[in-house]
Amino acid sequence: MLEKLEKFQILALSFVIAAGVVIAANSVTSAISKDTVTVTGSYSQTVVSDSARLEFELNAREATKSKSYEVLNKQVPVVLKYLEDKGFSKDEIDVKTPNGYNSYKSYPNGNSSNEIAYYNLSRRFEIKSKDVDKIKSVADDITNLIAKGLDIDVYNPNYYYSKLSDIKVKMLEEATKDAKNRAAAMLKATHNRVGKIQSVKMGVFQITPVDSNDVSDMGISDTTSIEKKITSVANVTFSVK
């Protein structure tokens, strides 16, 4: 009886071991079929801005509002003549509405009084052109009008590239190719190969000066440089063969 029991236990144990081997084999096969690798690929391209904008303000500070307007109105034609001589047409020049405010005298203790010291008046100019070099030239030169008695505040020019949508698809394609090449290099040491794409997540575009390595999760859209570097990013998951 004892001998039969032992044979039964051995037989049962054999079934358990066999079942375990099958389950283990299935688990290994399943794990291999689900193996993936996720790689980030990128592609950069240098472009040249095809339009630009420059803003500057003409200021007047006089004892009264009427005097400020008088001074400013005499200076506006000087600025317009300067821009005309630089090759800008009327369609490229936008003269904004004047904006002004009072400045008040202060007491010896530093507190402001109700007595007007002078009236500040400013008028903003905005010029746009597809000739980016012309905008840059004016941005570098216009402060020379100060020598003629004009009070001018010049802001940094902005440079734009309008054809991003035309190259975006090609750039994303190249970034995906780069991801595949990187994945192949990673898997070479393990004697595996890159399989089919399982998923693709396109990153934001980074538009930076050519010599910049800055990146941002929100993307960068540089307007300070004429020559720009546009970088596309693709996060790609591949199956592993």
C-alpha positions as CSV (number, residue, x, y, z in Angstrom):
1,M,0.0,0.0,0.0
2,L,2.8,2.3,0.9
3,E,4.6,1.5,-2.3
4,K,1.5,2.4,-4.4
5,L,1.1,5.7,-2.5
6,E,4.7,6.6,-3.3
7,K,4.2,5.8,-7.0
8,F,1.1,7.9,-7.0
9,Q,3.0,10.9,-5.4
10,I,5.8,10.6,-7.8
11,L,3.4,10.5,-10.8
12,A,1.5,13.5,-9.4
13,L,4.7,15.4,-8.9
14,S,5.7,14.6,-12.5
15,F,2.5,16.2,-13.8
16,V,3.1,19.3,-11.7
17,I,6.7,19.6,-12.9
18,A,5.6,19.1,-16.5
19,A,2.8,21.7,-16.2
20,G,5.3,24.1,-14.7
21,V,7.7,23.6,-17.6
22,V,4.9,24.3,-20.1
23,I,3.8,27.4,-18.1
24,A,7.4,28.6,-17.9
25,A,7.9,28.1,-21.6
26,N,4.8,30.0,-22.4
27,S,5.9,32.8,-20.1
28,V,9.3,33.0,-21.7
29,T,7.7,33.1,-25.2
30,S,5.3,35.8,-24.1
31,A,8.0,37.9,-22.6
32,I,10.1,37.8,-25.8
33,S,7.2,38.7,-28.0
34,K,6.5,41.7,-25.8
35,D,10.2,42.9,-25.7
36,T,10.4,46.5,-26.9
37,V,13.0,49.4,-27.0
38,T,12.1,53.0,-26.8
39,V,14.5,55.5,-28.4
40,T,14.5,59.3,-28.9
41,G,15.6,60.4,-32.3
42,S,16.3,64.0,-33.5
43,Y,17.0,65.9,-36.7
44,S,18.2,69.5,-37.1
45,Q,18.1,71.9,-40.0
46,T,19.5,75.4,-40.3
47,V,17.2,78.1,-41.9
48,V,17.4,81.8,-42.5
49,S,14.6,84.1,-41.4
50,D,12.5,85.5,-44.2
51,S,10.8,88.4,-42.4
52,A,11.5,90.7,-39.5
53,R,9.9,93.3,-37.3
54,L,11.4,96.3,-35.3
55,E,9.6,98.4,-32.7
56,F,10.9,101.7,-31.2
57,E,9.4,104.6,-29.3
58,L,9.7,108.3,-29.8
59,N,9.5,110.2,-26.5
60,A,8.8,113.7,-25.3
61,R,8.9,115.0,-21.7
62,E,7.7,118.6,-21.2
63,A,6.1,120.7,-18.6
64,T,2.6,120.5,-20.1
65,K,0.7,118.1,-22.2
66,S,0.3,120.5,-25.1
67,K,4.1,121.2,-25.2
68,S,4.8,117.4,-25.2
69,Y,2.5,116.9,-28.2
70,E,4.1,119.9,-30.0
71,V,7.6,118.5,-29.5
72,L,6.6,114.9,-30.5
73,N,4.6,116.1,-33.6
74,K,7.7,117.9,-34.8
75,Q,9.9,114.8,-34.4
76,V,7.6,112.3,-36.1
77,P,8.3,113.6,-39.7
78,V,12.0,113.3,-39.0
79,V,11.6,109.7,-38.2
80,L,9.4,109.0,-41.2
81,K,11.9,110.7,-43.5
82,Y,14.7,108.6,-42.0
83,L,12.8,105.4,-42.6
84,E,11.9,106.5,-46.1
85,D,15.6,107.1,-46.8
86,K,16.4,103.6,-45.6
87,G,14.1,102.2,-48.2
88,F,10.9,101.5,-46.2
89,S,7.5,102.1,-47.9
90,K,4.5,103.5,-46.1
91,D,2.9,100.0,-46.1
92,E,5.8,98.7,-44.0
93,I,5.5,101.5,-41.3
94,D,2.9,101.5,-38.6
95,V,2.7,104.6,-36.4
96,K,0.7,103.9,-33.2
97,T,-1.5,106.2,-31.3
98,P,0.4,108.5,-28.8
99,N,0.3,107.4,-25.2
100,G,1.0,109.7,-22.2
101,Y,0.9,110.2,-18.5
102,N,1.7,112.8,-15.8
103,S,4.8,112.6,-13.5
104,Y,4.3,114.3,-10.1
105,K,6.7,116.1,-7.9
106,S,7.9,114.5,-4.7
107,Y,8.2,115.9,-1.2
108,P,11.5,115.8,0.6
109,N,10.4,112.7,2.4
110,G,10.0,110.9,-0.9
111,N,6.2,110.9,-0.9
112,S,4.5,112.0,-4.2
113,S,2.6,115.3,-4.3
114,N,-0.4,116.3,-6.4
115,E,1.7,118.9,-8.3
116,I,2.6,117.9,-11.9
117,A,6.3,117.9,-12.7
118,Y,6.0,117.2,-16.4
119,Y,4.0,115.2,-18.9
120,N,5.4,112.1,-20.6
121,L,4.3,111.4,-24.1
122,S,5.5,108.5,-26.3
123,R,4.6,107.2,-29.8
124,R,5.5,103.7,-30.9
125,F,6.6,102.8,-34.4
126,E,6.5,99.3,-35.8
127,I,8.2,98.4,-39.1
128,K,8.0,95.1,-40.9
129,S,9.8,93.8,-43.9
130,K,10.8,90.6,-45.7
131,D,14.2,92.2,-46.1
132,V,15.7,91.1,-42.7
133,D,19.1,92.7,-43.4
134,K,17.3,96.1,-43.9
135,I,15.6,95.7,-40.5
136,K,18.9,94.8,-38.8
137,S,20.6,97.8,-40.4
138,V,18.0,100.2,-39.0
139,A,18.0,98.5,-35.6
140,D,21.8,99.1,-35.4
141,D,21.6,102.7,-36.8
142,I,18.5,104.4,-35.7
143,T,19.8,105.5,-32.3
144,N,22.0,108.0,-34.2
145,L,18.9,110.1,-34.4
146,I,19.5,111.0,-30.8
147,A,22.3,113.2,-32.1
148,K,19.5,115.2,-33.8
149,G,17.8,115.8,-30.5
150,L,15.3,112.9,-30.7
151,D,14.6,110.8,-27.6
152,I,14.3,107.2,-28.9
153,D,14.0,103.8,-27.2
154,V,14.7,100.9,-29.6
155,Y,13.7,97.4,-28.8
156,N,15.4,94.3,-30.1
157,P,14.3,93.3,-33.6
158,N,12.4,90.1,-34.1
159,Y,13.2,87.6,-36.9
160,Y,10.8,85.0,-38.2
161,Y,10.8,81.9,-40.4
162,S,7.4,81.4,-42.2
163,K,8.0,78.0,-43.9
164,L,8.2,75.7,-40.9
165,S,5.0,73.9,-41.9
166,D,6.6,73.1,-45.3
167,I,9.5,71.2,-43.8
168,K,7.9,69.8,-40.6
169,V,6.8,66.5,-42.1
170,K,10.2,65.8,-43.6
171,M,11.9,66.7,-40.4
172,L,9.7,64.4,-38.3
173,E,10.5,61.6,-40.8
174,E,14.2,62.1,-40.4
175,A,13.9,62.2,-36.6
176,T,12.1,58.8,-36.8
177,K,14.9,57.4,-39.0
178,D,17.5,58.6,-36.5
179,A,15.6,56.9,-33.7
180,K,15.7,53.6,-35.6
181,N,19.4,53.9,-36.2
182,R,20.0,54.6,-32.5
183,A,17.9,51.5,-31.6
184,A,19.9,49.3,-34.0
185,A,23.1,50.5,-32.5
186,M,21.8,49.7,-29.0
187,L,20.6,46.2,-29.9
188,K,23.7,45.2,-31.9
189,A,25.6,44.3,-28.8
190,T,22.8,41.9,-27.7
191,H,22.5,40.3,-31.2
192,N,19.0,41.5,-31.5
193,R,17.4,43.5,-34.3
194,V,14.9,46.4,-34.6
195,G,11.4,45.3,-35.3
196,K,8.3,47.2,-36.3
197,I,7.3,50.5,-34.8
198,Q,4.9,50.0,-31.9
199,S,4.3,53.6,-31.1
200,V,5.5,57.1,-32.0
201,K,5.3,60.3,-30.0
202,M,6.4,63.5,-31.7
203,G,8.1,66.0,-29.5
204,V,7.8,69.8,-29.7
205,F,10.0,71.7,-32.2
206,Q,12.9,73.7,-30.8
207,I,13.7,76.8,-32.8
208,T,17.0,78.3,-31.5
209,P,20.0,80.3,-32.5
210,V,22.4,78.1,-34.5
211,D,25.0,77.9,-31.7
212,S,22.4,77.2,-28.9
213,N,21.8,73.9,-27.2
214,D,18.8,75.1,-25.2
215,V,15.7,72.8,-25.0
216,S,12.4,73.2,-23.4
217,D,9.5,70.8,-22.7
218,M,7.2,73.5,-24.0
219,G,9.3,74.1,-27.1
220,I,11.4,77.2,-28.0
221,S,10.6,79.7,-30.7
222,D,13.6,82.0,-31.0
223,T,13.0,85.4,-32.7
224,T,16.4,87.0,-31.8
225,S,18.5,85.5,-34.6
226,I,18.4,85.7,-38.3
227,E,19.9,82.3,-38.8
228,K,18.1,79.6,-36.8
229,K,18.4,75.9,-36.0
230,I,15.2,74.0,-36.1
231,T,15.2,70.6,-34.3
232,S,12.5,68.0,-34.4
233,V,12.3,65.1,-31.9
234,A,10.5,61.7,-32.1
235,N,10.2,59.2,-29.2
236,V,9.7,55.8,-30.9
237,T,9.1,52.4,-29.5
238,F,10.2,49.4,-31.6
239,S,9.7,45.7,-31.1
240,V,12.8,43.6,-30.7
241,K,13.5,40.7,-33.0
